[in-house]
Amino acid sequence: VELHTHTRNMCIALEAETDNTVWTENGGLFLCNNYARMQEYIRLHEMGKYFGIQSRVLAPREVLDVHPLINVSLDIHPLINVSDVYGGLYSPTDGTIDPAGVCETYSKICKRLGAKIFTKTSLASIETEDQVSVSSKPVRVVRAVVTSAGQRIKTKVVVNAAGAWAGSVSAMVGAPLPLFAMKHAYVVTEAIPGMHGKLPNVRDHDLSIYLKAQGNALAIGGYEQNPEFWRTPDPAFSFGLFELDWDTFGQNLAGHLHRCPLIEAAGIKSTVCGPESFTPDHKPLIGPQPGVRGMFNACGFNSMGMMLAGGLAREVASWIVDGSPTLDLFAFDCARFHADTVANQKWVVDRTHESYAKTYSIVFPHDEPLAGRSARVSPIHDELVARGCVHQARHGYERPGWFLRSAHGEQAPKPYDYYGAYSEGGAWRLDSPDPDAPATIPPHESHPYHEYINGELTYGWPASHAAVAEECAAARTGAVIFDQSYFGKFFLTGPDAHAAVQYVCGADMDAQAEGDVTYLPLCNRRGGVEADLTVTHLPGGSGYYFAAGGNTLTKDYEWLCARMEERGFRARLHDASAEYAMISVQGPHSRRLTSAHSLDHAVFPFSTCQVLSIAGVEVFCLRLTFVGELGFELHVPAAHAAHVYRAVRAAGDAYEAAHGVPVRDAGYRAIDSLSAEKNYRHWHADLSNRYTPMQAGIGFTVLPKLKRGVEFMGSAALERARVEGMRSRLVCLVLASGDIPLHGQETMWRDGACVGLVRSTAYGHTVGRTIVYGYVENDGDVVTNEWLKAGTWHVGDKGMQHDATLHFGAVYD
């Protein structure tokens, strides 16, 4: 929303500065055909209250107030058929960007500021050189670009904004991108009586179509289920267009004719079918290219280039100058993809197809992809599948979501069938380079995993609610076993290893003894939290061991390498993520599952590490918890992980039978609930590069170091923030009612004023209440404890205000 708003405001400012036509504020109208979609629109309306976005929720007949040519009766010569419309959402400040006008205006202003633009010139190559890296191989550094005219331009920075050709540009530095071009189209109608450019653009998400004002005509398009790929874009094709394949576009056209019957009578004036780049999650590729210093991406916009360009250009500039964007852009960061999946063309094609086909699908909080599954799996993946695990896909990895005690393997995802979109000889549209690729890809007759995920697609309680409650109860009263093997695991060694951790880490590592485990943030130059993780000073003084969140593994590793290289530390950071499994045993009875050793507090204090032998296998055992109970993380060599898991599982079964306490396998849905009750933080939700540790409530991790005056990454900004106070701050609210599910992006209200947006939420199964976390602001003033305590709090949810209580500490303790 902030990116779109910046682009809109920039376009309005450009018009005023240059007199070029750039922006038409004709409004936007969303139409929906069912209750679930209407709930999504009402959620968007609620979120808009925080951002100051004008919008109005519409009943079917209220659509007439917005679009005078719309009529419920088809006998009155309507423009739009709303006979089956459930409702709508209207925003008067939405609009249309003129692509030619905005590009001309960008060009004019850039030249005024001293930029040079080379037309009819292509990029021939990018020159890089290898430099010593803290990783296991040299890092490439950008030095120059060479044009098709033979001109060599020295530069330390290249921004890849080549759209459908972005993959060809990244290939020049040996770095593949998870991006493919598709033949994407829209059609312009002939003039339609009563149509004019001030009528709002219409999007019908349930029909997967749009109808945009284009003078007295409509530009119509959408997102079909059977898109046509163009895997190897021709470099000479710039400004070219394809012949429209009406069989492909026909899926959209049927929806257009239903929603706007007059299109059939008006006829078609022109067709536009060109290459557009799409990515595996329908989000852009932004930021530094992993493994290539000085290479930045601004591509893969998934048909959203015009609306995102202004905001993301600002953020890329900040990334280049300051080392981090001003907003939390991890969802767009190209490091959100693991190298193994980026290199797997089938994974990229399958996931890109699914994200394209689901462009207008309802964004339910617990949806999971069907494409690209099992690309990266835990060493105990098959063991868990046999025990009923329903996996989630994160960073290409299969991590446990929750367990079905009645399932025994049939719930695993099946190979991707493209939702049957290519079942009748249409698989040529996938543009496979394999001459033996099948012409037809039949759909699965049954797919239990898909059915289980469909049970989660609701804004109410998901079908897994009771199963997750059982796992949470076991964690609080017995013991649970979590497979957290998808975590990042890095070993830092070398003569400057200690100096490196002292600089990049927020905690004071001088105070860390051998065997200590420290939870800490990594901060950027502005003091924002780039990551939170644990660092273990390995027993025997052999180095340091980082355990980082699995979803941010690639980003965290790249960030650490880049910062250490900037300082010239003589150290090596080895990514051992695939070499170890991580089996976490948590709960008040967790000691009994590794009973071959004395794990009492006196000999094994909290936040320490020991090397133990479990079932004859030597493991790193860290006494830590992320659920607020007694717990131990077993970091096991991957080759022996299944053996160790079976031993721990057998000990748990025997203990449950003997003592009657529950011992369960559990997944991340339980972790979300349990950690929310204990006031623990999640990066990219409660923590981000935008907020400091003090704002996030983890100031205790950096304050000792600041008070000692030790220089570290971000210390100057953090010291200023400590003196100035916090103008935004993370708070925890608990709903008074126990039967209200929330899903994030709700509004937070103090004394009747909207002061924040919910960043994360979970139902606390132990306390029987929904818990939310979000950053609140005090109208530009410092957010103090007194100000927080003095207010009456509510959470805004789909137009309702729920009573809530402010909590400064753990909800459950």
TAUR-V755222 format. One record per residue. N is the residue number from 1. RES is the residue in three letters. SS is DSSP state (helix for helix, strand for strand, loop for the rest). Layout:
BEGIN
n=[N;N]
res=[RES;RES]
ss=[SS;SS]
END
This chain:
BEGIN
n=[1;2;3;4;5;6;7;8;9;10;11;12;13;14;15;16;17;18;19;20;21;22;23;24;25;26;27;28;29;30;31;32;33;34;35;36;37;38;39;40;41;42;43;44;45;46;47;48;49;50;51;52;53;54;55;56;57;58;59;60;61;62;63;64;65;66;67;68;69;70;71;72;73;74;75;76;77;78;79;80;81;82;83;84;85;86;87;88;89;90;91;92;93;94;95;96;97;98;99;100;101;102;103;104;105;106;107;108;109;110;111;112;113;114;115;116;117;118;119;120;121;122;123;124;125;126;127;128;129;130;131;132;133;134;135;136;137;138;139;140;141;142;143;144;145;146;147;148;149;150;151;152;153;154;155;156;157;158;159;160;161;162;163;164;165;166;167;168;169;170;171;172;173;174;175;176;177;178;179;180;181;182;183;184;185;186;187;188;189;190;191;192;193;194;195;196;197;198;199;200;201;202;203;204;205;206;207;208;209;210;211;212;213;214;215;216;217;218;219;220;221;222;223;224;225;226;227;228;229;230;231;232;233;234;235;236;237;238;239;240;241;242;243;244;245;246;247;248;249;250;251;252;253;254;255;256;257;258;259;260;261;262;263;264;265;266;267;268;269;270;271;272;273;274;275;276;277;278;279;280;281;282;283;284;285;286;287;288;289;290;291;292;293;294;295;296;297;298;299;300;301;302;303;304;305;306;307;308;309;310;311;312;313;314;315;316;317;318;319;320;321;322;323;324;325;326;327;328;329;330;331;332;333;334;335;336;337;338;339;340;341;342;343;344;345;346;347;348;349;350;351;352;353;354;355;356;357;358;359;360;361;362;363;364;365;366;367;368;369;370;371;372;373;374;375;376;377;378;379;380;381;382;383;384;385;386;387;388;389;390;391;392;393;394;395;396;397;398;399;400;401;402;403;404;405;406;407;408;409;410;411;412;413;414;415;416;417;418;419;420;421;422;423;424;425;426;427;428;429;430;431;432;433;434;435;436;437;438;439;440;441;442;443;444;445;446;447;448;449;450;451;452;453;454;455;456;457;458;459;460;461;462;463;464;465;466;467;468;469;470;471;472;473;474;475;476;477;478;479;480;481;482;483;484;485;486;487;488;489;490;491;492;493;494;495;496;497;498;499;500;501;502;503;504;505;506;507;508;509;510;511;512;513;514;515;516;517;518;519;520;521;522;523;524;525;526;527;528;529;530;531;532;533;534;535;536;537;538;539;540;541;542;543;544;545;546;547;548;549;550;551;552;553;554;555;556;557;558;559;560;561;562;563;564;565;566;567;568;569;570;571;572;573;574;575;576;577;578;579;580;581;582;583;584;585;586;587;588;589;590;591;592;593;594;595;596;597;598;599;600;601;602;603;604;605;606;607;608;609;610;611;612;613;614;615;616;617;618;619;620;621;622;623;624;625;626;627;628;629;630;631;632;633;634;635;636;637;638;639;640;641;642;643;644;645;646;647;648;649;650;651;652;653;654;655;656;657;658;659;660;661;662;663;664;665;666;667;668;669;670;671;672;673;674;675;676;677;678;679;680;681;682;683;684;685;686;687;688;689;690;691;692;693;694;695;696;697;698;699;700;701;702;703;704;705;706;707;708;709;710;711;712;713;714;715;716;717;718;719;720;721;722;723;724;725;726;727;728;729;730;731;732;733;734;735;736;737;738;739;740;741;742;743;744;745;746;747;748;749;750;751;752;753;754;755;756;757;758;759;760;761;762;763;764;765;766;767;768;769;770;771;772;773;774;775;776;777;778;779;780;781;782;783;784;785;786;787;788;789;790;791;792;793;794;795;796;797;798;799;800;801;802;803;804;805;806;807;808;809;810;811;812;813]
res=[VAL;GLU;LEU;HIS;THR;HIS;THR;ARG;ASN;MET;CYS;ILE;ALA;LEU;GLU;ALA;GLU;THR;ASP;ASN;THR;VAL;TRP;THR;GLU;ASN;GLY;GLY;LEU;PHE;LEU;CYS;ASN;ASN;TYR;ALA;ARG;MET;GLN;GLU;TYR;ILE;ARG;LEU;HIS;GLU;MET;GLY;LYS;TYR;PHE;GLY;ILE;GLN;SER;ARG;VAL;LEU;ALA;PRO;ARG;GLU;VAL;LEU;ASP;VAL;HIS;PRO;LEU;ILE;ASN;VAL;SER;LEU;ASP;ILE;HIS;PRO;LEU;ILE;ASN;VAL;SER;ASP;VAL;TYR;GLY;GLY;LEU;TYR;SER;PRO;THR;ASP;GLY;THR;ILE;ASP;PRO;ALA;GLY;VAL;CYS;GLU;THR;TYR;SER;LYS;ILE;CYS;LYS;ARG;LEU;GLY;ALA;LYS;ILE;PHE;THR;LYS;THR;SER;LEU;ALA;SER;ILE;GLU;THR;GLU;ASP;GLN;VAL;SER;VAL;SER;SER;LYS;PRO;VAL;ARG;VAL;VAL;ARG;ALA;VAL;VAL;THR;SER;ALA;GLY;GLN;ARG;ILE;LYS;THR;LYS;VAL;VAL;VAL;ASN;ALA;ALA;GLY;ALA;TRP;ALA;GLY;SER;VAL;SER;ALA;MET;VAL;GLY;ALA;PRO;LEU;PRO;LEU;PHE;ALA;MET;LYS;HIS;ALA;TYR;VAL;VAL;THR;GLU;ALA;ILE;PRO;GLY;MET;HIS;GLY;LYS;LEU;PRO;ASN;VAL;ARG;ASP;HIS;ASP;LEU;SER;ILE;TYR;LEU;LYS;ALA;GLN;GLY;ASN;ALA;LEU;ALA;ILE;GLY;GLY;TYR;GLU;GLN;ASN;PRO;GLU;PHE;TRP;ARG;THR;PRO;ASP;PRO;ALA;PHE;SER;PHE;GLY;LEU;PHE;GLU;LEU;ASP;TRP;ASP;THR;PHE;GLY;GLN;ASN;LEU;ALA;GLY;HIS;LEU;HIS;ARG;CYS;PRO;LEU;ILE;GLU;ALA;ALA;GLY;ILE;LYS;SER;THR;VAL;CYS;GLY;PRO;GLU;SER;PHE;THR;PRO;ASP;HIS;LYS;PRO;LEU;ILE;GLY;PRO;GLN;PRO;GLY;VAL;ARG;GLY;MET;PHE;ASN;ALA;CYS;GLY;PHE;ASN;SER;MET;GLY;MET;MET;LEU;ALA;GLY;GLY;LEU;ALA;ARG;GLU;VAL;ALA;SER;TRP;ILE;VAL;ASP;GLY;SER;PRO;THR;LEU;ASP;LEU;PHE;ALA;PHE;ASP;CYS;ALA;ARG;PHE;HIS;ALA;ASP;THR;VAL;ALA;ASN;GLN;LYS;TRP;VAL;VAL;ASP;ARG;THR;HIS;GLU;SER;TYR;ALA;LYS;THR;TYR;SER;ILE;VAL;PHE;PRO;HIS;ASP;GLU;PRO;LEU;ALA;GLY;ARG;SER;ALA;ARG;VAL;SER;PRO;ILE;HIS;ASP;GLU;LEU;VAL;ALA;ARG;GLY;CYS;VAL;HIS;GLN;ALA;ARG;HIS;GLY;TYR;GLU;ARG;PRO;GLY;TRP;PHE;LEU;ARG;SER;ALA;HIS;GLY;GLU;GLN;ALA;PRO;LYS;PRO;TYR;ASP;TYR;TYR;GLY;ALA;TYR;SER;GLU;GLY;GLY;ALA;TRP;ARG;LEU;ASP;SER;PRO;ASP;PRO;ASP;ALA;PRO;ALA;THR;ILE;PRO;PRO;HIS;GLU;SER;HIS;PRO;TYR;HIS;GLU;TYR;ILE;ASN;GLY;GLU;LEU;THR;TYR;GLY;TRP;PRO;ALA;SER;HIS;ALA;ALA;VAL;ALA;GLU;GLU;CYS;ALA;ALA;ALA;ARG;THR;GLY;ALA;VAL;ILE;PHE;ASP;GLN;SER;TYR;PHE;GLY;LYS;PHE;PHE;LEU;THR;GLY;PRO;ASP;ALA;HIS;ALA;ALA;VAL;GLN;TYR;VAL;CYS;GLY;ALA;ASP;MET;ASP;ALA;GLN;ALA;GLU;GLY;ASP;VAL;THR;TYR;LEU;PRO;LEU;CYS;ASN;ARG;ARG;GLY;GLY;VAL;GLU;ALA;ASP;LEU;THR;VAL;THR;HIS;LEU;PRO;GLY;GLY;SER;GLY;TYR;TYR;PHE;ALA;ALA;GLY;GLY;ASN;THR;LEU;THR;LYS;ASP;TYR;GLU;TRP;LEU;CYS;ALA;ARG;MET;GLU;GLU;ARG;GLY;PHE;ARG;ALA;ARG;LEU;HIS;ASP;ALA;SER;ALA;GLU;TYR;ALA;MET;ILE;SER;VAL;GLN;GLY;PRO;HIS;SER;ARG;ARG;LEU;THR;SER;ALA;HIS;SER;LEU;ASP;HIS;ALA;VAL;PHE;PRO;PHE;SER;THR;CYS;GLN;VAL;LEU;SER;ILE;ALA;GLY;VAL;GLU;VAL;PHE;CYS;LEU;ARG;LEU;THR;PHE;VAL;GLY;GLU;LEU;GLY;PHE;GLU;LEU;HIS;VAL;PRO;ALA;ALA;HIS;ALA;ALA;HIS;VAL;TYR;ARG;ALA;VAL;ARG;ALA;ALA;GLY;ASP;ALA;TYR;GLU;ALA;ALA;HIS;GLY;VAL;PRO;VAL;ARG;ASP;ALA;GLY;TYR;ARG;ALA;ILE;ASP;SER;LEU;SER;ALA;GLU;LYS;ASN;TYR;ARG;HIS;TRP;HIS;ALA;ASP;LEU;SER;ASN;ARG;TYR;THR;PRO;MET;GLN;ALA;GLY;ILE;GLY;PHE;THR;VAL;LEU;PRO;LYS;LEU;LYS;ARG;GLY;VAL;GLU;PHE;MET;GLY;SER;ALA;ALA;LEU;GLU;ARG;ALA;ARG;VAL;GLU;GLY;MET;ARG;SER;ARG;LEU;VAL;CYS;LEU;VAL;LEU;ALA;SER;GLY;ASP;ILE;PRO;LEU;HIS;GLY;GLN;GLU;THR;MET;TRP;ARG;ASP;GLY;ALA;CYS;VAL;GLY;LEU;VAL;ARG;SER;THR;ALA;TYR;GLY;HIS;THR;VAL;GLY;ARG;THR;ILE;VAL;TYR;GLY;TYR;VAL;GLU;ASN;ASP;GLY;ASP;VAL;VAL;THR;ASN;GLU;TRP;LEU;LYS;ALA;GLY;THR;TRP;HIS;VAL;GLY;ASP;LYS;GLY;MET;GLN;HIS;ASP;ALA;THR;LEU;HIS;PHE;GLY;ALA;VAL;TYR;ASP]
ss=[loop;helix;helix;helix;helix;helix;helix;helix;helix;helix;helix;helix;helix;helix;helix;helix;helix;helix;loop;loop;loop;loop;strand;strand;loop;loop;loop;strand;strand;strand;strand;strand;loop;loop;helix;helix;helix;helix;helix;helix;helix;helix;helix;helix;helix;helix;helix;helix;helix;helix;helix;loop;loop;loop;loop;strand;strand;strand;strand;helix;helix;helix;helix;helix;helix;helix;loop;loop;loop;strand;strand;loop;loop;helix;helix;helix;loop;loop;loop;strand;strand;loop;loop;loop;loop;loop;strand;strand;strand;strand;strand;loop;loop;loop;loop;strand;strand;loop;helix;helix;helix;helix;helix;helix;helix;helix;helix;helix;helix;helix;helix;helix;loop;loop;loop;loop;loop;loop;loop;loop;loop;loop;strand;strand;strand;strand;strand;strand;strand;strand;strand;loop;loop;loop;loop;loop;loop;loop;strand;strand;strand;strand;strand;strand;strand;strand;strand;loop;loop;loop;loop;strand;strand;strand;loop;loop;loop;strand;strand;strand;loop;loop;helix;helix;helix;helix;helix;helix;helix;helix;helix;loop;loop;loop;loop;loop;loop;loop;strand;strand;strand;strand;strand;strand;strand;strand;strand;strand;strand;loop;loop;loop;loop;loop;loop;loop;loop;loop;loop;loop;strand;strand;strand;strand;loop;loop;loop;loop;strand;strand;strand;strand;strand;strand;loop;loop;strand;strand;strand;strand;strand;strand;loop;loop;loop;loop;loop;loop;strand;strand;loop;loop;loop;loop;helix;helix;helix;loop;loop;loop;loop;loop;loop;loop;loop;helix;helix;helix;helix;helix;helix;helix;helix;helix;helix;helix;helix;helix;helix;loop;loop;helix;helix;helix;helix;helix;loop;strand;strand;strand;strand;strand;strand;strand;strand;strand;strand;strand;strand;loop;loop;loop;loop;loop;strand;strand;strand;strand;loop;loop;loop;strand;strand;loop;strand;strand;strand;strand;strand;loop;loop;loop;loop;loop;helix;helix;helix;helix;helix;helix;helix;helix;helix;helix;helix;helix;helix;helix;helix;helix;helix;helix;loop;loop;loop;loop;loop;loop;loop;loop;loop;loop;strand;helix;helix;helix;loop;loop;helix;helix;helix;helix;loop;loop;helix;helix;helix;helix;helix;helix;helix;helix;helix;helix;helix;helix;helix;loop;loop;loop;loop;loop;loop;loop;loop;loop;loop;loop;loop;loop;loop;loop;loop;loop;loop;strand;loop;loop;loop;loop;helix;helix;helix;helix;helix;helix;loop;loop;strand;strand;strand;strand;strand;strand;loop;loop;strand;strand;strand;strand;strand;strand;strand;loop;loop;loop;loop;loop;loop;loop;loop;loop;loop;loop;loop;loop;loop;helix;helix;helix;loop;loop;loop;loop;loop;loop;helix;helix;helix;helix;loop;loop;loop;loop;loop;loop;loop;loop;loop;loop;loop;loop;loop;loop;loop;loop;loop;helix;helix;helix;helix;helix;helix;helix;loop;loop;loop;loop;loop;loop;loop;loop;loop;loop;helix;helix;helix;helix;helix;helix;helix;helix;helix;helix;helix;helix;helix;loop;strand;strand;strand;strand;strand;loop;loop;loop;loop;strand;strand;strand;strand;strand;strand;loop;loop;loop;helix;helix;helix;helix;helix;helix;helix;helix;strand;loop;loop;loop;helix;helix;helix;loop;loop;loop;loop;strand;strand;strand;strand;strand;strand;strand;strand;loop;loop;loop;loop;strand;strand;strand;strand;strand;strand;strand;strand;strand;strand;loop;loop;loop;loop;loop;loop;strand;strand;strand;strand;strand;loop;helix;helix;helix;helix;helix;helix;helix;helix;helix;helix;helix;helix;helix;helix;helix;helix;helix;helix;loop;loop;loop;loop;strand;strand;strand;strand;loop;helix;helix;helix;strand;strand;strand;strand;strand;strand;strand;loop;loop;loop;helix;helix;helix;helix;helix;loop;loop;loop;loop;loop;loop;loop;loop;loop;loop;loop;loop;loop;strand;strand;strand;strand;strand;strand;strand;loop;loop;strand;strand;strand;strand;strand;strand;loop;loop;loop;loop;loop;loop;loop;loop;strand;strand;strand;strand;strand;strand;strand;helix;helix;helix;helix;helix;helix;helix;helix;helix;helix;helix;helix;helix;helix;helix;helix;helix;helix;helix;helix;helix;helix;loop;loop;loop;strand;strand;strand;strand;loop;helix;helix;helix;helix;helix;helix;helix;helix;helix;helix;loop;loop;loop;loop;loop;strand;loop;loop;loop;strand;loop;loop;loop;loop;strand;loop;loop;loop;loop;loop;loop;helix;helix;helix;loop;helix;helix;helix;helix;helix;helix;loop;loop;loop;loop;loop;loop;helix;helix;helix;helix;helix;helix;helix;helix;helix;helix;loop;loop;loop;strand;strand;strand;strand;strand;strand;strand;strand;loop;loop;loop;loop;loop;loop;loop;loop;loop;loop;loop;strand;strand;strand;strand;loop;loop;strand;strand;strand;strand;strand;strand;strand;strand;strand;strand;strand;strand;loop;loop;loop;loop;strand;strand;strand;strand;strand;strand;strand;strand;strand;strand;loop;loop;strand;loop;loop;loop;helix;helix;helix;helix;helix;helix;loop;loop;strand;strand;strand;strand;strand;loop;loop;strand;strand;strand;strand;strand;strand;strand;strand;loop;loop;loop;loop;loop;loop]
END
